[in-house]
Amino acid sequence: MKVDGRESADYKFELPTNGDHVIQFMEGIEVTEVEEEGKEKRRTIRFPAQCAEGDDSEGVQVSIFAGIGTKFGKQKIADIVVMAGMKEMVEKQFPDDDVEIDDKKVVNFLKVKLPGRKIGISGEAQKYKDKAGVEKDSFNITHMEAVKKGGKSGASGDGKTDAKSKGKGGGAEESSGW
C-alpha cells in the first residue's frame, strides 16, 4: 500500500451562519457509547444533517445529538420524528405502546427513513474547551421546528420540503424563521 498523506492539511471546517436554517438529514445516523471511569456508560444517537439547497449556508454540515435512555433525549427524538413529518409512519410501524422512541428497532427504522427529510433550526456559533483544554468551535442549536413546502414553519409539514432560501436563513419568514 502507498500512503498518499500530507504533512499539513486544511479541511475547511465550516459552521452555519448564526440564525435560522433549513437542514436535511443525511445517511449515517449512529449510536455511540462512552464509558468514563467511575461513571455509568452513556449512549448517544447522532443525527447528521446539512443545510439544505438554497440556504445561505447550503451544504454546511451539522449534527443533532440525543441521549438514549434519558427523558430529554427521548423527547428530542420524538420532536425530530414529528418535525420531520414521520409521526404517523412511526406510530403505524410500532403500534405497541411498550416500544419507546429510543428503542434499537425504532432507531434502526429512523436510520433508513429519516435521511432526506428536512426541519428548521435556529442556532449560533460558540466556542468551548474540550477535555484537554483545547478551544473549539461549535454550532449550538437552540430551536428546532417543522417546515412546510416552500420553507414555511408549521408542525403539519411533511418534512420533505423543497424549501428555497429567500434571503438569509433558508427561506426565512417574518413570523418564525422558516
ROSE-4610 file (N, C-alpha, C; in Angstrom, 1 decimal, always signed):
// ROSE-4610
residu = [M/M/M/K/K/K/V/V/V/D/D/D/G/G/G/R/R/R/E/E/E/S/S/S/A/A/A/D/D/D/Y/Y/Y/K/K/K/F/F/F/E/E/E/L/L/L/P/P/P/T/T/T/N/N/N/G/G/G/D/D/D/H/H/H/V/V/V/I/I/I/Q/Q/Q/F/F/F/M/M/M/E/E/E/G/G/G/I/I/I/E/E/E/V/V/V/T/T/T/E/E/E/V/V/V/E/E/E/E/E/E/E/E/E/G/G/G/K/K/K/E/E/E/K/K/K/R/R/R/R/R/R/T/T/T/I/I/I/R/R/R/F/F/F/P/P/P/A/A/A/Q/Q/Q/C/C/C/A/A/A/E/E/E/G/G/G/D/D/D/D/D/D/S/S/S/E/E/E/G/G/G/V/V/V/Q/Q/Q/V/V/V/S/S/S/I/I/I/F/F/F/A/A/A/G/G/G/I/I/I/G/G/G/T/T/T/K/K/K/F/F/F/G/G/G/K/K/K/Q/Q/Q/K/K/K/I/I/I/A/A/A/D/D/D/I/I/I/V/V/V/V/V/V/M/M/M/A/A/A/G/G/G/M/M/M/K/K/K/E/E/E/M/M/M/V/V/V/E/E/E/K/K/K/Q/Q/Q/F/F/F/P/P/P/D/D/D/D/D/D/D/D/D/V/V/V/E/E/E/I/I/I/D/D/D/D/D/D/K/K/K/K/K/K/V/V/V/V/V/V/N/N/N/F/F/F/L/L/L/K/K/K/V/V/V/K/K/K/L/L/L/P/P/P/G/G/G/R/R/R/K/K/K/I/I/I/G/G/G/I/I/I/S/S/S/G/G/G/E/E/E/A/A/A/Q/Q/Q/K/K/K/Y/Y/Y/K/K/K/D/D/D/K/K/K/A/A/A/G/G/G/V/V/V/E/E/E/K/K/K/D/D/D/S/S/S/F/F/F/N/N/N/I/I/I/T/T/T/H/H/H/M/M/M/E/E/E/A/A/A/V/V/V/K/K/K/K/K/K/G/G/G/G/G/G/K/K/K/S/S/S/G/G/G/A/A/A/S/S/S/G/G/G/D/D/D/G/G/G/K/K/K/T/T/T/D/D/D/A/A/A/K/K/K/S/S/S/K/K/K/G/G/G/K/K/K/G/G/G/G/G/G/G/G/G/A/A/A/E/E/E/E/E/E/S/S/S/S/S/S/G/G/G/W/W/W]
num = [1/1/1/2/2/2/3/3/3/4/4/4/5/5/5/6/6/6/7/7/7/8/8/8/9/9/9/10/10/10/11/11/11/12/12/12/13/13/13/14/14/14/15/15/15/16/16/16/17/17/17/18/18/18/19/19/19/20/20/20/21/21/21/22/22/22/23/23/23/24/24/24/25/25/25/26/26/26/27/27/27/28/28/28/29/29/29/30/30/30/31/31/31/32/32/32/33/33/33/34/34/34/35/35/35/36/36/36/37/37/37/38/38/38/39/39/39/40/40/40/41/41/41/42/42/42/43/43/43/44/44/44/45/45/45/46/46/46/47/47/47/48/48/48/49/49/49/50/50/50/51/51/51/52/52/52/53/53/53/54/54/54/55/55/55/56/56/56/57/57/57/58/58/58/59/59/59/60/60/60/61/61/61/62/62/62/63/63/63/64/64/64/65/65/65/66/66/66/67/67/67/68/68/68/69/69/69/70/70/70/71/71/71/72/72/72/73/73/73/74/74/74/75/75/75/76/76/76/77/77/77/78/78/78/79/79/79/80/80/80/81/81/81/82/82/82/83/83/83/84/84/84/85/85/85/86/86/86/87/87/87/88/88/88/89/89/89/90/90/90/91/91/91/92/92/92/93/93/93/94/94/94/95/95/95/96/96/96/97/97/97/98/98/98/99/99/99/100/100/100/101/101/101/102/102/102/103/103/103/104/104/104/105/105/105/106/106/106/107/107/107/108/108/108/109/109/109/110/110/110/111/111/111/112/112/112/113/113/113/114/114/114/115/115/115/116/116/116/117/117/117/118/118/118/119/119/119/120/120/120/121/121/121/122/122/122/123/123/123/124/124/124/125/125/125/126/126/126/127/127/127/128/128/128/129/129/129/130/130/130/131/131/131/132/132/132/133/133/133/134/134/134/135/135/135/136/136/136/137/137/137/138/138/138/139/139/139/140/140/140/141/141/141/142/142/142/143/143/143/144/144/144/145/145/145/146/146/146/147/147/147/148/148/148/149/149/149/150/150/150/151/151/151/152/152/152/153/153/153/154/154/154/155/155/155/156/156/156/157/157/157/158/158/158/159/159/159/160/160/160/161/161/161/162/162/162/163/163/163/164/164/164/165/165/165/166/166/166/167/167/167/168/168/168/169/169/169/170/170/170/171/171/171/172/172/172/173/173/173/174/174/174/175/175/175/176/176/176/177/177/177/178/178/178]
x = [+0.8/+0.0/+0.9/+0.5/+1.1/+0.3/+0.8/+0.1/+0.4/-0.7/-0.5/-1.0/-0.5/-0.9/+0.0/-0.4/+0.3/+0.8/+1.7/+2.2/+1.4/+0.6/-0.3/-1.5/-2.7/-3.9/-5.0/-5.7/-6.8/-8.1/-9.0/-10.2/-11.4/-11.2/-12.2/-13.5/-13.3/-14.5/-15.2/-16.5/-17.4/-18.5/-19.0/-20.2/-21.2/-22.5/-23.6/-23.5/-24.1/-24.2/-25.1/-25.0/-25.9/-27.3/-28.3/-29.7/-30.4/-31.4/-32.3/-31.8/-32.0/-31.6/-32.7/-32.8/-33.5/-32.4/-32.5/-31.5/-32.1/-31.3/-31.8/-31.0/-31.7/-31.0/-30.3/-29.1/-28.3/-28.2/-27.7/-27.4/-26.3/-26.1/-25.1/-25.5/-26.8/-27.3/-26.6/-26.0/-25.3/-25.5/-25.3/-25.3/-23.9/-23.5/-22.1/-22.3/-21.3/-21.2/-20.0/-20.1/-18.9/-18.9/-17.7/-17.5/-16.4/-16.8/-15.8/-15.6/-14.4/-14.1/-15.0/-15.6/-16.4/-17.8/-18.1/-19.5/-20.2/-21.5/-22.3/-22.1/-22.1/-21.9/-23.1/-22.7/-23.7/-23.8/-25.0/-25.3/-25.9/-25.5/-26.0/-26.2/-27.3/-27.6/-27.2/-26.5/-26.1/-26.9/-27.6/-28.3/-27.6/-26.8/-26.1/-27.0/-26.8/-27.6/-26.7/-27.3/-26.6/-27.6/-27.1/-28.0/-28.5/-29.8/-30.5/-30.1/-30.4/-30.3/-31.0/-30.3/-30.9/-30.7/-30.3/-30.0/-28.7/-28.6/-27.4/-26.1/-26.3/-25.1/-25.2/-25.8/-26.0/-24.8/-25.1/-24.0/-23.2/-23.3/-22.6/-23.3/-22.4/-22.9/-23.1/-24.1/-24.4/-24.8/-24.8/-25.3/-26.2/-27.2/-28.1/-27.8/-27.6/-27.3/-28.5/-28.8/-29.8/-29.4/-29.4/-29.1/-30.1/-29.6/-30.5/-30.7/-32.0/-32.3/-32.6/-32.6/-32.9/-34.2/-34.9/-36.1/-35.9/-34.9/-34.6/-34.3/-33.5/-33.1/-34.3/-35.2/-36.4/-37.3/-37.4/-38.2/-37.6/-36.3/-35.7/-35.9/-35.8/-36.0/-37.5/-38.4/-39.8/-40.1/-39.5/-39.6/-39.1/-38.0/-37.5/-38.4/-39.0/-39.9/-41.1/-41.7/-42.9/-42.5/-41.4/-41.0/-40.7/-40.2/-39.8/-41.0/-42.2/-43.4/-43.6/-43.0/-42.9/-43.8/-44.5/-45.3/-46.2/-47.0/-48.0/-47.2/-46.2/-45.4/-44.8/-44.2/-43.6/-44.6/-45.7/-46.8/-47.4/-47.5/-48.0/-47.0/-45.8/-44.7/-44.5/-44.8/-44.6/-45.8/-46.9/-48.2/-48.2/-47.2/-47.2/-46.8/-47.6/-47.3/-46.1/-45.6/-44.4/-43.1/-43.1/-41.9/-41.6/-40.4/-40.0/-39.3/-39.4/-38.9/-37.4/-36.6/-35.2/-34.8/-35.8/-35.6/-34.7/-33.9/-33.0/-33.7/-34.9/-35.6/-36.2/-36.5/-37.0/-35.8/-34.7/-33.5/-33.1/-33.1/-32.8/-33.8/-35.0/-36.0/-35.7/-35.4/-35.0/-33.8/-32.8/-31.6/-32.0/-33.1/-33.5/-34.4/-35.4/-36.5/-36.2/-35.4/-35.2/-34.3/-33.2/-32.4/-33.2/-33.0/-33.7/-34.8/-35.2/-36.3/-35.7/-36.5/-36.0/-36.7/-36.0/-36.6/-35.9/-36.5/-35.9/-35.2/-34.0/-33.3/-32.9/-32.6/-32.0/-30.8/-29.8/-28.6/-27.6/-26.5/-25.4/-24.1/-23.0/-21.7/-21.2/-20.5/-19.9/-18.6/-17.8/-16.5/-16.6/-15.9/-15.9/-14.5/-14.2/-12.9/-13.2/-12.5/-12.7/-12.0/-12.0/-11.5/-10.0/-9.3/-7.9/-7.6/-8.6/-8.5/-8.3/-8.5/-8.3/-9.6/-9.4/-10.6/-11.1/-12.4/-13.0/-14.3/-14.7/-15.9/-17.0/-18.2/-19.4/-20.6/-21.6/-22.9/-23.9/-24.4/-25.4/-26.8/-27.5/-28.9/-29.8/-30.5/-31.3/-32.8/-33.2/-34.6/-34.7/-35.7/-36.0/-37.5/-37.9/-39.2/-39.5/-40.8/-41.2/-41.2/-41.0/-41.1/-42.2/-42.9/-43.8/-43.2/-43.9/-43.4/-43.2/-42.1/-41.8/-41.0/-40.7/-39.8/-40.5/-41.9/-42.6/-42.7/-42.8/-42.9/-44.3/-44.3/-45.6/-45.5/-46.1/-46.0/-46.7/-47.5/-48.2/-47.3/-46.1/-45.2/-44.9/-44.6/-44.3/-42.8/-42.0/-40.6/-39.9/-40.6/-39.9/-40.0/-39.7/-39.9/-38.8/-39.1/-38.1/-37.9/-37.6/-37.5/-36.4/-36.6/-35.6/-35.4/-34.2/-33.9/-34.4/-35.0/-35.5/-34.7/-33.4/-32.5/-31.9/-31.3/-30.6/-31.5/-31.1/-31.8/-32.7/-32.4/-33.1/-34.6/-35.0/-36.5/-37.1/-36.4/-36.8/-38.1/-39.0/-40.3/-40.3/-41.0/-41.0/-41.5/-42.5/-43.1/-42.2/-41.6/-40.9/-39.5/-39.1/-37.8/-37.8/-38.9/-38.8/-40.0]
y = [-1.2/+0.0/+1.2/+2.2/+3.5/+4.5/+5.2/+6.2/+7.6/+8.2/+9.5/+10.6/+10.7/+11.7/+13.0/+14.0/+15.3/+15.6/+16.5/+16.9/+18.0/+18.7/+19.7/+19.7/+19.9/+19.9/+20.8/+21.6/+22.4/+21.8/+21.4/+20.7/+21.7/+23.0/+24.0/+23.7/+23.3/+23.1/+24.3/+24.3/+25.5/+25.3/+26.4/+26.4/+27.2/+26.8/+27.7/+29.1/+30.0/+31.4/+31.4/+32.3/+32.5/+32.7/+32.1/+32.4/+31.1/+31.3/+30.2/+29.5/+28.2/+27.4/+26.3/+25.8/+24.5/+23.5/+22.4/+21.3/+20.1/+19.3/+18.0/+16.9/+15.9/+14.8/+14.0/+13.4/+12.6/+11.2/+10.3/+9.0/+9.0/+8.0/+7.9/+8.1/+8.0/+8.1/+7.0/+7.3/+6.3/+6.5/+5.4/+5.4/+5.1/+6.0/+5.8/+5.6/+4.9/+4.6/+5.2/+5.9/+6.5/+5.9/+5.4/+4.9/+5.7/+6.3/+7.1/+6.3/+6.3/+5.6/+6.2/+5.3/+5.7/+6.2/+6.2/+6.7/+5.6/+5.8/+4.9/+5.1/+4.0/+4.1/+5.0/+5.9/+6.8/+6.4/+6.4/+6.1/+7.3/+7.7/+8.9/+8.5/+9.1/+9.0/+10.3/+10.2/+11.4/+11.4/+12.5/+12.7/+13.7/+13.2/+14.1/+14.8/+16.0/+16.8/+17.9/+18.5/+19.6/+20.6/+21.9/+23.0/+22.7/+22.8/+22.4/+23.4/+22.9/+23.6/+24.9/+26.0/+27.3/+28.1/+27.4/+28.0/+28.8/+29.9/+30.7/+30.0/+28.9/+28.0/+26.7/+26.7/+25.4/+24.5/+23.2/+22.2/+22.1/+23.1/+23.1/+22.0/+21.2/+20.0/+20.4/+19.8/+20.0/+18.6/+18.4/+17.2/+17.5/+16.7/+16.8/+15.6/+15.7/+14.6/+14.5/+13.2/+12.9/+11.8/+11.9/+10.9/+9.7/+8.5/+7.4/+7.0/+6.7/+6.3/+7.5/+8.7/+9.9/+10.5/+11.1/+11.8/+12.9/+13.7/+14.8/+14.2/+13.1/+12.5/+11.9/+11.2/+10.7/+11.8/+12.9/+14.0/+14.6/+14.7/+15.3/+14.4/+13.0/+12.1/+12.2/+12.2/+12.3/+13.6/+14.7/+16.0/+15.9/+15.3/+15.2/+14.4/+13.3/+12.5/+13.3/+14.1/+14.9/+16.0/+16.7/+17.8/+17.4/+16.2/+15.6/+15.0/+15.1/+14.6/+13.1/+12.4/+11.0/+10.4/+11.2/+10.7/+9.5/+9.7/+8.6/+7.4/+7.6/+6.5/+5.6/+6.3/+5.6/+4.9/+5.6/+5.0/+3.8/+3.8/+2.7/+1.5/+1.8/+0.8/+0.1/+0.9/+0.4/+0.7/-0.1/+0.2/-0.2/-1.0/-1.4/-0.2/+0.1/+1.2/+0.9/-0.3/-0.6/-0.3/+0.0/+0.4/+1.8/+2.1/+3.5/+4.1/+5.4/+6.1/+5.9/+5.6/+5.4/+3.9/+3.0/+1.6/+1.3/+0.3/+0.0/-0.2/-0.9/-1.1/+0.2/+1.2/+2.5/+3.2/+3.2/+3.9/+3.3/+2.0/+1.4/+1.8/+2.0/+2.4/+3.9/+4.7/+6.1/+6.2/+5.3/+5.3/+5.2/+4.5/+4.2/+5.3/+5.7/+6.6/+8.1/+8.5/+9.9/+10.7/+10.0/+10.8/+11.3/+12.6/+13.3/+14.2/+14.0/+14.8/+16.1/+17.1/+18.4/+19.0/+19.8/+20.5/+21.9/+22.8/+24.1/+24.2/+24.9/+25.1/+26.5/+26.9/+28.2/+27.9/+28.7/+28.5/+29.6/+29.4/+30.3/+29.7/+30.2/+29.7/+30.0/+29.1/+29.3/+28.6/+29.1/+28.4/+27.7/+26.6/+25.8/+25.2/+24.7/+23.9/+22.5/+21.6/+20.2/+19.7/+18.4/+17.9/+18.2/+18.3/+18.6/+20.1/+20.9/+22.3/+23.1/+22.3/+22.9/+23.7/+24.9/+25.7/+25.3/+25.0/+24.6/+25.4/+25.3/+26.0/+25.0/+25.4/+24.5/+25.4/+24.8/+25.5/+25.0/+25.8/+25.5/+25.6/+24.5/+24.6/+24.9/+26.0/+26.5/+26.3/+26.0/+25.8/+24.9/+24.0/+23.2/+23.3/+23.2/+23.4/+22.7/+22.2/+21.6/+22.6/+22.2/+23.1/+22.5/+23.4/+23.0/+23.3/+22.9/+23.1/+24.6/+25.0/+26.4/+26.9/+26.1/+26.5/+27.2/+27.2/+27.8/+26.9/+27.6/+26.8/+26.2/+25.1/+24.5/+23.0/+22.5/+21.1/+20.2/+20.7/+19.8/+19.6/+20.1/+19.8/+18.4/+18.0/+16.5/+16.3/+17.3/+17.0/+16.8/+16.8/+16.5/+17.8/+18.9/+20.2/+20.4/+21.2/+21.7/+23.2/+23.5/+24.9/+25.5/+26.7/+27.6/+28.8/+29.2/+30.4/+31.7/+32.5/+33.9/+34.9/+34.7/+35.6/+34.8/+35.5/+34.8/+33.9/+32.7/+31.9/+30.8/+30.5/+29.3/+29.5/+30.6/+30.8/+31.5/+32.3/+33.0/+33.7/+33.6/+34.3/+35.2/+36.3/+37.2/+36.6/+35.8/+35.3/+34.3/+33.3/+32.3/+31.9/+32.3/+32.0/+31.0/+30.2/+29.2/+29.4]
z = [+0.0/+0.0/+0.0/-0.7/-0.8/+0.0/+1.0/+1.7/+1.1/+0.6/+0.0/+0.9/+2.1/+3.0/+2.9/+3.6/+3.6/+5.0/+5.1/+6.4/+7.0/+6.2/+6.7/+5.8/+6.4/+5.6/+6.2/+5.4/+5.9/+5.3/+6.1/+5.6/+5.6/+5.8/+5.6/+6.4/+7.7/+8.6/+8.7/+8.4/+8.4/+9.4/+9.9/+10.8/+10.0/+10.2/+9.6/+10.2/+9.4/+10.0/+11.1/+12.0/+13.1/+12.6/+13.2/+12.8/+12.4/+11.5/+11.0/+9.8/+9.8/+8.6/+8.4/+7.2/+6.9/+6.7/+7.5/+7.3/+6.8/+6.1/+5.6/+6.2/+6.8/+7.5/+6.4/+6.8/+5.9/+6.4/+5.6/+6.0/+7.0/+7.8/+8.8/+10.2/+10.5/+11.8/+12.6/+13.8/+14.5/+16.0/+16.7/+18.2/+18.7/+19.6/+20.2/+21.7/+22.2/+23.6/+24.2/+25.4/+26.0/+27.4/+27.8/+29.1/+29.8/+30.9/+31.7/+33.0/+33.5/+34.8/+35.9/+36.6/+37.7/+37.4/+36.1/+35.7/+34.9/+34.8/+34.0/+32.5/+31.7/+30.3/+29.7/+28.8/+28.2/+26.7/+26.2/+24.8/+24.2/+23.0/+22.3/+20.9/+20.3/+18.9/+18.2/+17.1/+16.3/+15.0/+14.8/+13.5/+12.7/+11.7/+10.8/+9.8/+9.5/+8.6/+7.9/+6.9/+6.2/+5.9/+5.8/+5.4/+4.0/+3.8/+2.6/+1.4/+0.2/-1.0/-0.9/-1.3/-1.2/+0.1/+1.1/+2.4/+2.3/+3.0/+2.9/+3.4/+4.1/+4.5/+3.8/+2.6/+1.9/+1.9/+2.3/+2.3/+3.6/+4.4/+5.7/+6.6/+7.2/+8.0/+9.5/+10.1/+11.5/+12.0/+13.3/+13.9/+15.1/+15.2/+16.4/+17.2/+18.5/+19.4/+20.4/+20.7/+21.7/+22.6/+23.9/+24.8/+24.8/+24.7/+24.7/+26.2/+26.5/+27.9/+28.8/+28.3/+29.1/+28.7/+29.6/+29.3/+28.2/+28.4/+27.4/+26.0/+26.0/+24.7/+24.0/+24.8/+24.2/+23.6/+24.3/+23.9/+22.6/+22.5/+21.3/+20.1/+20.3/+19.2/+18.7/+19.7/+19.3/+18.6/+19.1/+18.4/+16.9/+16.7/+15.4/+14.5/+15.0/+14.3/+13.8/+14.8/+14.5/+13.5/+13.7/+12.9/+11.4/+11.3/+10.0/+9.3/+9.9/+9.3/+9.3/+10.3/+10.4/+11.5/+12.2/+13.4/+13.0/+12.1/+11.7/+11.2/+10.4/+9.9/+11.0/+12.0/+13.1/+14.0/+14.3/+15.1/+14.4/+13.1/+12.3/+12.4/+12.2/+12.2/+13.6/+14.7/+16.0/+16.9/+16.6/+17.3/+18.8/+19.2/+20.6/+21.5/+22.5/+23.5/+24.3/+24.4/+25.2/+24.5/+23.2/+22.4/+22.7/+23.1/+23.4/+22.1/+22.0/+20.9/+20.6/+21.7/+21.6/+21.6/+21.4/+21.2/+20.0/+20.1/+19.0/+17.6/+17.6/+16.4/+15.8/+16.7/+16.2/+15.6/+16.3/+15.8/+14.5/+14.3/+13.0/+11.9/+12.3/+11.3/+10.9/+11.9/+11.6/+10.7/+10.9/+10.1/+8.6/+8.3/+6.9/+6.4/+7.2/+6.8/+7.0/+7.9/+8.2/+7.2/+6.6/+5.6/+4.5/+4.1/+3.1/+3.6/+4.8/+5.4/+6.0/+6.1/+6.5/+7.7/+8.5/+9.6/+9.6/+10.4/+10.6/+11.9/+11.9/+13.2/+13.3/+14.5/+14.8/+15.7/+15.6/+16.4/+16.2/+17.0/+16.9/+17.2/+16.6/+16.8/+18.2/+18.8/+20.1/+20.2/+21.1/+21.4/+22.7/+22.8/+24.1/+24.2/+25.4/+25.6/+25.8/+25.0/+25.2/+26.5/+26.7/+28.0/+28.1/+27.0/+27.0/+27.1/+27.2/+27.3/+26.0/+24.9/+23.5/+23.2/+22.7/+22.4/+21.0/+20.9/+19.6/+19.3/+18.0/+17.6/+17.5/+17.8/+17.5/+17.2/+16.7/+16.4/+17.4/+18.2/+19.3/+18.7/+18.5/+18.0/+19.2/+19.1/+20.3/+20.0/+18.8/+18.4/+17.2/+17.2/+16.0/+15.7/+14.5/+14.1/+12.8/+12.6/+11.3/+10.2/+9.0/+7.8/+6.9/+6.2/+5.2/+3.8/+2.8/+1.4/+1.3/+0.7/+0.5/+1.7/+2.7/+3.8/+4.9/+4.9/+6.0/+7.2/+8.4/+9.6/+9.8/+10.6/+11.0/+11.2/+12.2/+12.6/+11.6/+10.7/+9.7/+8.5/+8.5/+7.3/+7.2/+5.9/+5.7/+5.8/+6.1/+6.2/+4.9/+3.8/+2.5/+1.6/+2.2/+1.5/+0.5/-0.5/-1.4/-1.2/+0.1/+0.6/-0.1/-0.6/-1.3/-0.4/-0.3/+0.5/-0.2/+0.6/+0.2/+0.9/+1.0/+1.7/+2.9/+3.8/+4.9/+5.7/+6.0/+6.9/+6.2/+5.0/+4.4/+4.2/+3.6/+3.4/+4.6/+5.2/+6.5/+6.2/+7.1/+7.1/+8.4/+8.3/+9.4/+10.7/+10.7/+11.9/+12.6/+11.9/+12.7/+12.2/+11.1/+10.6/+9.5/+9.3/+8.2/+7.3]
